[in-house]
Amino acid sequence: MIPKLENAFSAVESGVRKVIIGKAESLQQLIDGTSGTSIVWDRHENN
């Protein structure tokens, strides 16, 4: 799990707005926001 989190934080720090971590078998639920873990960086709070 740690490599997934490291890659997710790296992505948002590089400009990706949102990363969702979850199982590929649950793709539709991940897209709908009913499954998985979302990591979002609100850039406005950090400026």
PDB file as gemmi writes it, atoms N, CA and C in Angstrom:
CRYST1    1.000    1.000    1.000  90.00  90.00  90.00 P 1                      
ATOM      1  N   MET A   1       0.810  -1.194   0.000  1.00  0.00           N  
ATOM      2  CA  MET A   1       0.000   0.000   0.000  1.00  0.00           C  
ATOM      3  C   MET A   1       0.855   1.260   0.000  1.00  0.00           C  
ATOM      4  N   ILE A   2       1.999   1.236   0.642  1.00  0.00           N  
ATOM      5  CA  ILE A   2       2.840   2.428   0.708  1.00  0.00           C  
ATOM      6  C   ILE A   2       3.274   2.897  -0.680  1.00  0.00           C  
ATOM      7  N   PRO A   3       3.698   2.006  -1.600  1.00  0.00           N  
ATOM      8  CA  PRO A   3       4.039   2.492  -2.943  1.00  0.00           C  
ATOM      9  C   PRO A   3       2.855   3.163  -3.648  1.00  0.00           C  
ATOM     10  N   LYS A   4       1.647   2.658  -3.436  1.00  0.00           N  
ATOM     11  CA  LYS A   4       0.461   3.283  -4.040  1.00  0.00           C  
ATOM     12  C   LYS A   4       0.289   4.699  -3.516  1.00  0.00           C  
ATOM     13  N   LEU A   5       0.443   4.873  -2.216  1.00  0.00           N  
ATOM     14  CA  LEU A   5       0.297   6.196  -1.624  1.00  0.00           C  
ATOM     15  C   LEU A   5       1.401   7.143  -2.074  1.00  0.00           C  
ATOM     16  N   GLU A   6       2.626   6.649  -2.114  1.00  0.00           N  
ATOM     17  CA  GLU A   6       3.738   7.486  -2.573  1.00  0.00           C  
ATOM     18  C   GLU A   6       3.499   7.963  -4.000  1.00  0.00           C  
ATOM     19  N   ASN A   7       3.029   7.057  -4.866  1.00  0.00           N  
ATOM     20  CA  ASN A   7       2.753   7.433  -6.252  1.00  0.00           C  
ATOM     21  C   ASN A   7       1.574   8.391  -6.341  1.00  0.00           C  
ATOM     22  N   ALA A   8       0.567   8.197  -5.506  1.00  0.00           N  
ATOM     23  CA  ALA A   8      -0.590   9.093  -5.510  1.00  0.00           C  
ATOM     24  C   ALA A   8      -0.173  10.501  -5.098  1.00  0.00           C  
ATOM     25  N   PHE A   9       0.594  10.629  -4.031  1.00  0.00           N  
ATOM     26  CA  PHE A   9       1.043  11.955  -3.590  1.00  0.00           C  
ATOM     27  C   PHE A   9       1.967  12.597  -4.618  1.00  0.00           C  
ATOM     28  N   SER A  10       2.813  11.813  -5.235  1.00  0.00           N  
ATOM     29  CA  SER A  10       3.676  12.331  -6.289  1.00  0.00           C  
ATOM     30  C   SER A  10       2.851  12.880  -7.453  1.00  0.00           C  
ATOM     31  N   ALA A  11       1.785  12.178  -7.799  1.00  0.00           N  
ATOM     32  CA  ALA A  11       0.926  12.620  -8.904  1.00  0.00           C  
ATOM     33  C   ALA A  11       0.253  13.945  -8.582  1.00  0.00           C  
ATOM     34  N   VAL A  12      -0.335  14.074  -7.399  1.00  0.00           N  
ATOM     35  CA  VAL A  12      -1.019  15.330  -7.067  1.00  0.00           C  
ATOM     36  C   VAL A  12      -0.028  16.484  -6.922  1.00  0.00           C  
ATOM     37  N   GLU A  13       1.150  16.205  -6.432  1.00  0.00           N  
ATOM     38  CA  GLU A  13       2.176  17.244  -6.342  1.00  0.00           C  
ATOM     39  C   GLU A  13       2.654  17.683  -7.719  1.00  0.00           C  
ATOM     40  N   SER A  14       2.472  16.821  -8.719  1.00  0.00           N  
ATOM     41  CA  SER A  14       2.879  17.139 -10.095  1.00  0.00           C  
ATOM     42  C   SER A  14       1.753  17.764 -10.909  1.00  0.00           C  
ATOM     43  N   GLY A  15       0.594  17.967 -10.279  1.00  0.00           N  
ATOM     44  CA  GLY A  15      -0.477  18.652 -10.973  1.00  0.00           C  
ATOM     45  C   GLY A  15      -1.745  17.867 -11.212  1.00  0.00           C  
ATOM     46  N   VAL A  16      -1.736  16.572 -10.917  1.00  0.00           N  
ATOM     47  CA  VAL A  16      -2.958  15.781 -11.062  1.00  0.00           C  
ATOM     48  C   VAL A  16      -3.928  16.244  -9.981  1.00  0.00           C  
ATOM     49  N   ARG A  17      -5.178  16.496 -10.360  1.00  0.00           N  
ATOM     50  CA  ARG A  17      -6.158  17.048  -9.413  1.00  0.00           C  
ATOM     51  C   ARG A  17      -6.624  16.020  -8.399  1.00  0.00           C  
ATOM     52  N   LYS A  18      -6.832  14.767  -8.843  1.00  0.00           N  
ATOM     53  CA  LYS A  18      -7.406  13.757  -7.960  1.00  0.00           C  
ATOM     54  C   LYS A  18      -6.884  12.375  -8.338  1.00  0.00           C  
ATOM     55  N   VAL A  19      -6.559  11.584  -7.334  1.00  0.00           N  
ATOM     56  CA  VAL A  19      -6.139  10.198  -7.520  1.00  0.00           C  
ATOM     57  C   VAL A  19      -7.100   9.317  -6.735  1.00  0.00           C  
ATOM     58  N   ILE A  20      -7.547   8.244  -7.364  1.00  0.00           N  
ATOM     59  CA  ILE A  20      -8.417   7.285  -6.686  1.00  0.00           C  
ATOM     60  C   ILE A  20      -7.697   5.943  -6.644  1.00  0.00           C  
ATOM     61  N   ILE A  21      -7.573   5.384  -5.465  1.00  0.00           N  
ATOM     62  CA  ILE A  21      -6.932   4.081  -5.279  1.00  0.00           C  
ATOM     63  C   ILE A  21      -8.018   3.056  -5.017  1.00  0.00           C  
ATOM     64  N   GLY A  22      -8.031   1.983  -5.798  1.00  0.00           N  
ATOM     65  CA  GLY A  22      -9.024   0.938  -5.608  1.00  0.00           C  
ATOM     66  C   GLY A  22      -8.769  -0.224  -6.541  1.00  0.00           C  
ATOM     67  N   LYS A  23      -9.674  -1.163  -6.524  1.00  0.00           N  
ATOM     68  CA  LYS A  23      -9.562  -2.366  -7.347  1.00  0.00           C  
ATOM     69  C   LYS A  23     -10.094  -2.105  -8.752  1.00  0.00           C  
ATOM     70  N   ALA A  24      -9.377  -2.592  -9.755  1.00  0.00           N  
ATOM     71  CA  ALA A  24      -9.802  -2.414 -11.147  1.00  0.00           C  
ATOM     72  C   ALA A  24     -11.146  -3.070 -11.414  1.00  0.00           C  
ATOM     73  N   GLU A  25     -11.458  -4.126 -10.682  1.00  0.00           N  
ATOM     74  CA  GLU A  25     -12.730  -4.819 -10.866  1.00  0.00           C  
ATOM     75  C   GLU A  25     -13.914  -3.932 -10.483  1.00  0.00           C  
ATOM     76  N   SER A  26     -13.644  -2.895  -9.690  1.00  0.00           N  
ATOM     77  CA  SER A  26     -14.691  -1.984  -9.229  1.00  0.00           C  
ATOM     78  C   SER A  26     -14.604  -0.640  -9.950  1.00  0.00           C  
ATOM     79  N   LEU A  27     -14.187  -0.648 -11.197  1.00  0.00           N  
ATOM     80  CA  LEU A  27     -13.927   0.594 -11.923  1.00  0.00           C  
ATOM     81  C   LEU A  27     -15.125   1.535 -11.934  1.00  0.00           C  
ATOM     82  N   GLN A  28     -16.325   1.033 -12.215  1.00  0.00           N  
ATOM     83  CA  GLN A  28     -17.491   1.914 -12.268  1.00  0.00           C  
ATOM     84  C   GLN A  28     -17.777   2.537 -10.903  1.00  0.00           C  
ATOM     85  N   GLN A  29     -17.631   1.766  -9.832  1.00  0.00           N  
ATOM     86  CA  GLN A  29     -17.847   2.313  -8.495  1.00  0.00           C  
ATOM     87  C   GLN A  29     -16.761   3.340  -8.145  1.00  0.00           C  
ATOM     88  N   LEU A  30     -15.546   3.112  -8.616  1.00  0.00           N  
ATOM     89  CA  LEU A  30     -14.470   4.079  -8.392  1.00  0.00           C  
ATOM     90  C   LEU A  30     -14.794   5.394  -9.086  1.00  0.00           C  
ATOM     91  N   ILE A  31     -15.265   5.300 -10.323  1.00  0.00           N  
ATOM     92  CA  ILE A  31     -15.628   6.494 -11.087  1.00  0.00           C  
ATOM     93  C   ILE A  31     -16.797   7.217 -10.436  1.00  0.00           C  
ATOM     94  N   ASP A  32     -17.770   6.450  -9.944  1.00  0.00           N  
ATOM     95  CA  ASP A  32     -18.954   7.032  -9.304  1.00  0.00           C  
ATOM     96  C   ASP A  32     -18.642   7.625  -7.925  1.00  0.00           C  
ATOM     97  N   GLY A  33     -17.502   7.259  -7.360  1.00  0.00           N  
ATOM     98  CA  GLY A  33     -17.139   7.757  -6.039  1.00  0.00           C  
ATOM     99  C   GLY A  33     -17.721   6.958  -4.892  1.00  0.00           C  
ATOM    100  N   THR A  34     -18.217   5.754  -5.176  1.00  0.00           N  
ATOM    101  CA  THR A  34     -18.808   4.929  -4.119  1.00  0.00           C  
ATOM    102  C   THR A  34     -17.847   3.861  -3.609  1.00  0.00           C  
ATOM    103  N   SER A  35     -16.633   3.847  -4.123  1.00  0.00           N  
ATOM    104  CA  SER A  35     -15.646   2.850  -3.724  1.00  0.00           C  
ATOM    105  C   SER A  35     -14.265   3.483  -3.811  1.00  0.00           C  
ATOM    106  N   GLY A  36     -13.311   2.912  -3.109  1.00  0.00           N  
ATOM    107  CA  GLY A  36     -11.928   3.355  -3.204  1.00  0.00           C  
ATOM    108  C   GLY A  36     -11.587   4.491  -2.261  1.00  0.00           C  
ATOM    109  N   THR A  37     -10.340   4.920  -2.361  1.00  0.00           N  
ATOM    110  CA  THR A  37      -9.807   6.015  -1.556  1.00  0.00           C  
ATOM    111  C   THR A  37      -9.386   7.136  -2.488  1.00  0.00           C  
ATOM    112  N   SER A  38      -9.897   8.336  -2.251  1.00  0.00           N  
ATOM    113  CA  SER A  38      -9.562   9.495  -3.084  1.00  0.00           C  
ATOM    114  C   SER A  38      -8.559  10.374  -2.366  1.00  0.00           C  
ATOM    115  N   ILE A  39      -7.565  10.832  -3.104  1.00  0.00           N  
ATOM    116  CA  ILE A  39      -6.590  11.789  -2.596  1.00  0.00           C  
ATOM    117  C   ILE A  39      -6.692  13.013  -3.484  1.00  0.00           C  
ATOM    118  N   VAL A  40      -7.049  14.134  -2.866  1.00  0.00           N  
ATOM    119  CA  VAL A  40      -7.249  15.386  -3.597  1.00  0.00           C  
ATOM    120  C   VAL A  40      -6.416  16.465  -2.930  1.00  0.00           C  
ATOM    121  N   TRP A  41      -5.722  17.234  -3.743  1.00  0.00           N  
ATOM    122  CA  TRP A  41      -4.940  18.338  -3.201  1.00  0.00           C  
ATOM    123  C   TRP A  41      -5.633  19.620  -3.598  1.00  0.00           C  
ATOM    124  N   ASP A  42      -6.112  20.367  -2.596  1.00  0.00           N  
ATOM    125  CA  ASP A  42      -6.745  21.659  -2.842  1.00  0.00           C  
ATOM    126  C   ASP A  42      -5.640  22.706  -2.831  1.00  0.00           C  
ATOM    127  N   ARG A  43      -5.203  23.094  -3.991  1.00  0.00           N  
ATOM    128  CA  ARG A  43      -4.078  24.026  -4.115  1.00  0.00           C  
ATOM    129  C   ARG A  43      -4.367  25.388  -3.473  1.00  0.00           C  
ATOM    130  N   HIS A  44      -5.625  25.785  -3.389  1.00  0.00           N  
ATOM    131  CA  HIS A  44      -5.965  27.078  -2.825  1.00  0.00           C  
ATOM    132  C   HIS A  44      -5.642  27.153  -1.331  1.00  0.00           C  
ATOM    133  N   GLU A  45      -5.714  26.031  -0.633  1.00  0.00           N  
ATOM    134  CA  GLU A  45      -5.416  26.017   0.796  1.00  0.00           C  
ATOM    135  C   GLU A  45      -3.923  26.098   1.061  1.00  0.00           C  
ATOM    136  N   ASN A  46      -3.096  25.743   0.082  1.00  0.00           N  
ATOM    137  CA  ASN A  46      -1.651  25.698   0.294  1.00  0.00           C  
ATOM    138  C   ASN A  46      -0.945  26.968  -0.156  1.00  0.00           C  
ATOM    139  N   ASN A  47      -1.668  27.930  -0.700  1.00  0.00           N  
ATOM    140  CA  ASN A  47      -1.035  29.178  -1.163  1.00  0.00           C  
ATOM    141  C   ASN A  47      -1.237  30.279  -0.167  1.00  0.00           C  
TER     142      ASN A  47                                                      
END                                                                             
